[in-house]
Structures are given as C-alpha cells and as structure tokens.
C-alpha cells in the first residue's frame, strides 16, 4: 500500500494524502477502516501539527475491537503523552490507570501517574499508589526519590492522614538530611498532645541543633537560659559565646539581658570547674544517683566525655533518679557527643513513657541511623 511505504520512508505528508484517498473510498469494511487507522496514526504523529486531532486518531484506534491486545501498549503510551501535552489530565489519568492495570511497564508512566492523580484531586489514589512503593523501597533498603516522598506527604496532608504524613516526613528528614524537613518533624512532635514541652524544651533545642536546624537569636538565648537554669552553666556559656561570635546575641532589645545571662553563666561555669573535684567526691557518696548523674551531664558539655559518662553511668546504676526516662535520654545525647554512636542508640532505645522523652529519643535514633547524617 502506498501509504505504508510513505510512512516507512518518513514521507508523512504523502502518507496522509494516500490515507485520505483510502478513507474516501465507499463501502470500507471494518477491517479496512482499522488498517487505514493503523497507517493514519503514525503518519499524523510524524507530521505533528493538530494535537487534539492527533489524540482523536489514537483514541479511535484504541477503541477498535480489531486492535490486538498484545499490540495495544505503544498506542496507549502515545495517547497518554498526547493527553499530558494538552493538559487533558482526566483523559491521561484514565488511560494510565488502564495501561498499568493491563501490566504496562513504562517506568515514566508509572512515575507520572501519581502526579496526575494529585492534579485531579485524587489524593487517596496517590496514597494507595505510592505507599506500597515506599514500603518496598524501605524493605529493600533503597532510597525513595525525594519528589515521590513529597508527593505522598502532600496527599497525606490533604487527606488529614497525620500519622502517615509524619511517617513520610520522617523518611524525608532521614534520607535527605534537609533542615526544613527535620525542623517541621521536630516541631510537630513537640506540639503533639501530652508532650511536656516546658520540661523538654532544652532537649528539643539540642536535637534541632544536632540535625542542623538553625536557631534564631531568641531561641539561642532561651536555650542558654534553660541550660543555666538546669544547672548546666558550661553548656549555657558555650551557647552564649557562640551566639556572640556569630553576631546573633548581644544586640537590639535583648542586648542587656544577653550580657547579664552570659556573665552569670560564665561565673557559674568557672565555679563549677573550681569545685569539680570536691563535687565529684560528694556526688559519688550521695544517697542516690541524682548528684553523680547531674554532675556527669554538666561535664558532658565541657568535652570531658570519659568522666561525664562514668558519672552518669554511676548515677543510673545507683538509682533513685527523679526522672529516669529523661536521664536515659540525656545519657544517649552525652554518648553521641562522645562519638559513641552504638552505645547512644542502645541508651535511647531504653527511653519509655508518653510525655515526650521517648518521642525525642526515637527522633535521635532516626537521626543517628540516617544515611544523610554527616
């Protein structure tokens, strides 16, 4: 047939002219009409031009009962591409759904399908499509693309699936290490019902710093204030000195308060260093483990890691601690500071309770296990 030869030769204009002649013939059988469509589709595609008309040709061909099922896939793929190019997302979505249900293996179509569902507002469909993929990646210890996770997270938010959203946000934070994901994850965790935010805010700040979330000037000041109030002046002094060095602190409306806190923390830290030996001896003789543990936690911020961990471990073994779960959390943080990552994971895994300490311990563990952790 002349049209077929013209298509093979890439002479699409000539092919379409021959197709038009064939279409004008009277009394074409259904099979002949089908053959004409088979020739018309590649010729029109090669020539380009009228995109809506081109899509209509492929839709006609796909609707033909004479098109063998085994030859259908490439025509569906082309129809999907044409639909997407024309932003006919409902049509594209229907074609994609049928294509994938029939076992279509085009990876690009599989990747784009959830995006089309999201554009159509079918967020339940997005979740149903992506959650198994993310689970399969996790089982295979394979990283899910960030764009896929963001799409899933957006649909989970739209569906008000907060548990699913937080799980996806956690995966984003862990796999990318990006502060924006970590910041939102920590903030949402600290805002959950039952979280003892006032007591644990210093721990929230510590975690934010560890994962690379930048603190604002008022947050640095608040963190230092809380550390000093908790009997950790060396930690407070380190924070304040860094805040002054970076230009965050010591200016504006809080300049006087920053300076007053810095002087108080520096003085208290100096006194702690001067009396360290006596304090340690007294702590080791305490009736319970609180004094030894507290001194060890204070020393952890100074870099004296071996002494700090020895005192904290002694305090824990002696028992009688006021808040055992907080103590276990802080031991894990101190071990992380000392570079003892495996020991830190073990300590963090032992944190129990429902007031927030266990939530923070779990996020610390996610961070320590994160492939993106530097």
C-alpha positions in Angstrom: 0.0 0.0 0.0 1.3 3.4 -1.0 0.5 5.0 2.4 2.5 2.3 4.2 5.6 2.8 2.0 5.4 6.6 2.6 5.3 6.1 6.4 8.3 3.8 6.2 10.1 6.4 4.1 9.2 9.1 6.6 7.2 11.0 4.0 4.3 11.6 6.4 2.6 14.3 4.3 2.4 11.9 1.3 1.2 9.1 3.6 -1.7 11.2 4.9 -2.7 12.1 1.4 -2.9 8.4 0.5 -4.8 7.7 3.7 -7.3 10.4 2.9 -7.9 8.8 -0.5 -8.5 5.5 1.2 -10.9 7.0 3.7 -12.9 8.5 0.8 -13.5 5.1 -0.8 -17.1 3.9 -0.4 -18.0 0.8 1.5 -14.9 0.2 3.6 -15.2 -2.8 5.8 -14.5 -2.5 9.5 -11.2 -4.3 8.9 -10.2 -1.9 6.1 -11.2 1.1 8.3 -8.9 -0.4 11.0 -6.0 -0.8 8.6 -6.4 2.8 7.5 -6.3 4.0 11.1 -3.2 1.9 11.7 -1.5 3.8 8.9 -3.0 7.2 9.7 -1.8 7.2 13.4 2.0 7.0 12.7 1.7 9.3 9.7 -0.2 12.0 11.7 2.2 11.6 14.6 5.2 12.0 12.4 3.8 15.1 10.8 2.7 16.7 14.1 0.5 19.7 14.0 -3.1 19.3 15.1 -2.6 17.9 18.6 -6.3 17.4 19.5 -6.9 15.8 16.1 -3.9 13.6 16.6 -5.2 12.4 20.0 -8.6 11.7 18.5 -6.9 9.4 15.9 -5.2 7.4 18.6 -8.4 7.2 20.6 -10.2 5.9 17.6 -7.6 3.3 17.1 -7.6 2.2 20.7 -11.4 1.9 20.6 -11.2 -0.5 17.7 -12.0 -4.1 18.7 -9.7 -5.3 15.9 -6.5 -3.9 17.7 -4.8 -7.0 19.2 -4.3 -6.7 22.9 -0.6 -7.5 22.5 -0.1 -4.6 20.2 -2.0 -2.0 22.2 0.6 -0.8 24.7 2.7 1.6 22.4 -0.5 3.3 21.2 -1.7 3.8 24.7 1.7 5.2 25.7 1.4 7.7 22.8 -2.1 8.7 23.7 -1.0 9.3 27.3 1.8 11.5 26.1 -0.5 13.5 23.9 -3.1 13.9 26.7 -0.5 15.2 29.1 0.9 17.6 26.5 -2.6 19.0 26.1 -3.2 19.1 29.9 -6.1 16.7 29.5 -5.4 15.2 32.9 -8.7 13.3 33.3 -8.2 11.6 30.0 -4.5 10.9 30.8 -5.4 9.5 34.2 -8.0 7.1 32.8 -5.5 5.9 30.1 -2.7 5.5 32.7 -5.0 3.5 35.0 -6.0 1.1 32.3 -2.4 0.8 31.0 -0.9 0.0 34.3 -3.8 -2.4 35.2 -3.0 -4.2 32.0 0.6 -4.7 33.0 2.1 -1.7 31.2 5.8 -1.4 32.1 6.7 2.1 31.0 8.6 3.4 34.1 7.9 7.1 33.2 4.2 6.5 33.0 4.3 4.7 36.4 6.2 7.7 37.8 3.8 10.3 36.4 0.6 8.6 37.3 0.5 9.7 40.9 1.3 13.2 39.9 -1.7 13.2 37.5 -3.9 11.8 40.3 -2.8 14.6 42.6 -3.7 17.2 39.9 -7.1 15.6 39.7 -7.5 15.8 43.4 -7.5 12.0 43.9 -5.2 12.1 47.0 -6.5 8.8 48.2 -5.4 7.3 44.9 -1.9 8.9 45.3 -1.5 7.3 48.7 -2.7 3.9 47.5 -0.3 4.1 44.6 2.8 5.4 46.5 2.7 3.9 50.0 3.4 0.3 48.7 6.3 1.7 46.6 7.8 3.5 49.6 7.4 0.4 51.8 9.1 -1.8 49.1 12.0 0.7 49.0 12.3 0.6 52.7 12.3 -3.2 52.8 15.0 -3.3 50.1 17.0 -0.6 51.9 16.6 1.5 48.8 16.2 5.3 48.9 12.8 6.6 47.6 13.2 9.7 45.4 12.5 12.9 47.3 10.0 14.0 44.8 8.0 10.8 45.4 8.0 11.3 49.1 7.0 15.0 48.8 4.1 14.0 46.6 3.0 11.3 49.1 3.3 13.7 52.0 1.2 16.4 50.2 -1.6 13.9 49.6 -1.5 12.7 53.2 -1.9 16.2 54.4 -4.8 16.7 52.0 -6.4 13.6 53.4 -5.6 14.7 57.0 -3.7 11.4 57.5 -1.3 12.9 60.1 0.2 9.6 61.2 1.1 8.8 57.6 2.3 12.4 57.0 4.6 12.3 60.0 6.0 8.9 58.9 6.7 10.3 55.4 8.2 13.5 56.8 10.5 11.3 59.0 11.6 9.4 55.9 12.3 12.7 54.1 14.3 14.0 57.1 16.3 10.8 57.4 17.1 10.3 53.7 17.8 13.9 52.7 19.1 15.3 55.9 17.5 18.6 55.0 16.9 21.0 57.9 13.5 22.1 56.6 12.1 18.5 57.0 13.8 18.0 60.3 12.6 21.3 61.6 8.9 20.5 60.8 9.2 17.0 62.1 10.6 18.1 65.5 8.1 21.0 65.8 5.1 18.8 65.0 6.4 16.2 67.5 6.8 18.8 70.2 3.3 20.1 69.6 1.5 16.8 70.0 -0.9 16.3 72.8 0.7 15.2 76.0 4.2 16.4 75.1 5.9 18.1 78.2 7.2 21.0 76.1 8.3 23.2 79.0 10.3 20.5 80.7 11.7 19.1 77.5 12.3 22.3 75.5 16.0 22.3 76.2 16.1 18.7 74.7 14.1 19.9 71.7 16.7 22.7 71.1 19.6 20.1 71.4 18.0 17.9 68.8 17.3 20.8 66.5 21.0 21.9 66.7 22.2 18.4 66.2 20.3 17.9 62.9 21.3 21.2 61.5 18.2 23.3 62.1 19.4 26.9 62.6 18.2 28.6 65.8 17.1 32.2 65.8 18.6 34.7 68.3 15.7 34.5 70.7 15.9 30.7 70.6 19.6 30.6 71.3 19.1 32.9 74.2 16.2 30.8 75.5 18.2 27.6 75.1 21.1 29.1 77.1 18.8 30.4 79.8 17.2 27.0 80.2 20.6 25.3 80.3 21.8 27.7 83.0 18.6 27.2 85.0 19.0 23.4 84.7 22.4 23.7 86.4 24.4 23.4 83.2 26.3 26.7 83.1 29.1 25.3 80.9 26.5 24.4 78.2 24.9 27.8 78.5 28.3 29.6 78.3 29.2 27.6 75.1 25.9 28.6 73.5 26.2 32.2 74.5 29.8 32.5 73.4 28.9 31.1 70.0 25.9 33.4 69.8 28.1 36.4 70.4 30.7 35.2 68.0 28.1 34.8 65.2 26.5 38.1 65.9 23.2 36.7 66.9 23.3 37.8 70.5 24.3 41.0 72.3 22.4 43.5 70.2 19.0 45.0 69.9 16.4 45.0 72.7 17.9 41.8 74.3 21.5 43.1 74.5 21.4 43.8 78.2 19.6 40.5 79.1 22.1 38.5 76.9 25.1 40.1 78.6 23.6 39.5 82.1 23.0 35.9 81.3 26.4 35.5 79.8 28.1 36.9 82.9 26.0 34.7 85.2 26.7 31.5 83.1 30.4 32.3 82.8 30.7 32.8 86.6 28.8 29.7 87.4 30.8 27.6 84.9 34.0 28.9 86.5 32.8 28.0 90.0 31.9 24.5 88.8 35.3 24.0 87.3 37.0 25.2 90.5 35.0 22.9 92.7 34.9 19.9 90.3 37.0 17.5 92.5 35.0 18.2 95.7 31.7 18.0 93.8 32.7 14.7 92.3 33.7 13.2 95.6 30.5 14.3 97.2 28.4 13.0 94.3 29.9 9.6 94.5 28.9 9.3 98.2 25.3 10.5 97.6 22.4 8.5 98.9 21.0 8.2 95.4 22.3 8.7 91.8 21.0 12.2 91.2 24.1 14.2 92.2 26.5 12.0 90.3 24.3 11.9 87.2 23.8 15.7 87.2 27.5 16.4 87.5 28.2 14.0 84.7 25.6 15.7 82.4 27.2 19.1 83.2 30.7 17.7 82.4 29.4 16.3 79.1 29.0 19.8 77.7 32.6 20.7 78.5 34.1 17.8 76.4 35.2 15.8 79.4 33.4 12.8 77.9 35.0 9.9 79.8 34.5 11.5 83.2 31.0 12.6 82.2 29.9 9.1 81.1 31.4 7.4 84.1 29.5 9.7 86.5 26.2 9.4 84.5 26.5 5.6 84.4 27.3 5.5 88.1 24.3 7.7 88.9 22.0 5.5 86.8 23.2 2.3 88.5 22.8 3.8 91.9 19.2 4.6 91.1 16.7 6.9 92.7 16.7 9.3 89.8 13.9 11.8 89.7 13.2 11.3 86.0 14.7 8.0 84.8 13.5 8.4 81.2 14.9 11.9 80.9 18.2 10.6 82.4 18.3 7.8 79.8 17.6 10.3 77.0 20.4 12.6 78.3 22.8 9.6 78.5 22.2 8.9 74.9 22.9 12.5 74.0 26.1 12.5 76.1 27.2 9.3 74.4 26.5 10.9 71.0 28.7 13.9 72.0 31.4 11.4 72.9 31.2 9.7 69.5 29.9 6.5 71.0 27.0 6.1 68.5 26.2 2.4 69.1 26.0 3.0 72.9 23.9 6.1 72.3 21.4 4.0 70.2 21.2 1.4 73.0 20.5 4.1 75.6 17.9 5.9 73.5 16.1 2.6 72.8 15.5 2.2 76.6 13.6 5.5 77.0 10.0 4.9 77.8 7.0 7.0 78.8 4.4 9.0 76.9 5.2 12.6 77.9 7.7 13.3 75.1 11.1 11.9 76.2 10.5 8.7 74.2 9.4 10.7 71.1 12.7 12.7 71.2 14.7 9.5 71.8 13.1 8.0 68.7 13.9 11.0 66.6 17.5 11.0 67.9 17.7 7.3 66.8 16.3 8.2 63.4 19.0 10.8 63.1 21.8 8.5 64.2 20.6 5.9 61.7 20.1 8.4 58.9 22.1 7.8 55.7 22.3 11.6 55.3 23.9 12.1 58.7 27.3 13.7 58.3 
